[in-house]
Amino acid sequence: MSPRTRVALVVAVLAAAAAGTTVGVTVLIWGGDSHAARQPVGLRAGAPPFLLDELGVRIDPEARRLRQAARLYGRGDRAAAGRLLAGDPSVGARIGAALARWPRSTITELDTLAHAHPQSAFVRLHLGLALAWARRDAEARQAWRAAGRVNRDSPSAVRAETLVHPELAPGLPVFVPSFEPPASLGRLSPAAQLATLAARARRPDVRAKLLYGVALQRLERPVSAERQYAAAARLAPRDPDAQVAAAVGLFDKEQPALAFSRLGPLVRTFPQAPTVRFHLGLLLLWIGRVDAARTELRLARAEGPQTVLGSQAQALLARIGR
């Protein structure tokens, strides 16, 4: 594993831990031409993964069945997973059943699903994974890029973007508020938390919109999260949390400069706010600029050593050092 790859993997874990510790809420948890004519040659070992991030906080019978099938699949019992999903017409079940048959007709079935559901990033993510396992890497990248085009506001698009950009940290950076959420949220189920946050965010309440945006980011709905952050920024043009969140929400692996161009000038606008330096450090870590990130995190710690973000900056610095 290259040093850059190690950095990417570590950064994803550290940033998720930082956001989870700060927010402290359970739900803020974790086509073109047909591909069917060609047959896979020189398959990679094992089978492509079955990823169910699209389920979010769903607990309905179909979601439970898909998760059970995914557990069986993950343990290597693909036959049992296939039996559990047999006859289920849902897109998720058909993807799982196609993967359970790997490699027999898997790519053909996923390609058919991609044409039948042209707006499904979920299908295109798994089509790309199957193509990658068949060592058809160029076609796999095409499928993953298509996932981002058809529905960027989805966990599958986020996963696909990670696969297209393995040189960057997995996933997307999550905004870390400088304030604690209401303790009452922690007593609710994940679905109830999400509903409560959504209801509160419909009011002209900056902090409510920020917390709902964090929840959406943690559920890998980046476009929806960015809208909440932008609305908060419009409500509070002098609030550093709101302005920083709006910048973080713009982060895009294809064009990271979008976020940096908005976040960088906030250093002058809010010279005493640790949130600016902290998130500059976080985004720099995401693109692998560790030395520059370390500098920003040290400044964030110095600006507010006793604050939530100061302690998060210290935690990141300590882990990077190890």
Secondary structure, DSSP 4 states (H G I P E B T S, - for coil): --HHHHHHHHHHHHHHHHHHHHH--TT-----S-STTSPP-SPPSS------GGGTT--SHHHHHHHHHHHHHHTT-HHHHHHHHTT--SHHHHHHHHHHTTTTTHHHHHHHHHHH-TT-HHHHHHHHHHHHHTT-HHHHHHHHHHHHHH-SSSHHHHHHHHHH-TTS-SS------SSPPPGGGGGS-HHHHHHHHHHHHTSS-HHHHHHHHHHHHHTT-HHHHHHHHHHHHHH-TT-HHHHHHHHHTT--SS-THHHHHHHTTHHHHSTT-HHHHHHHHHHHHHTT-HHHHHHHHHHHHHH-TTSHHHHHHHHHHHHHH-
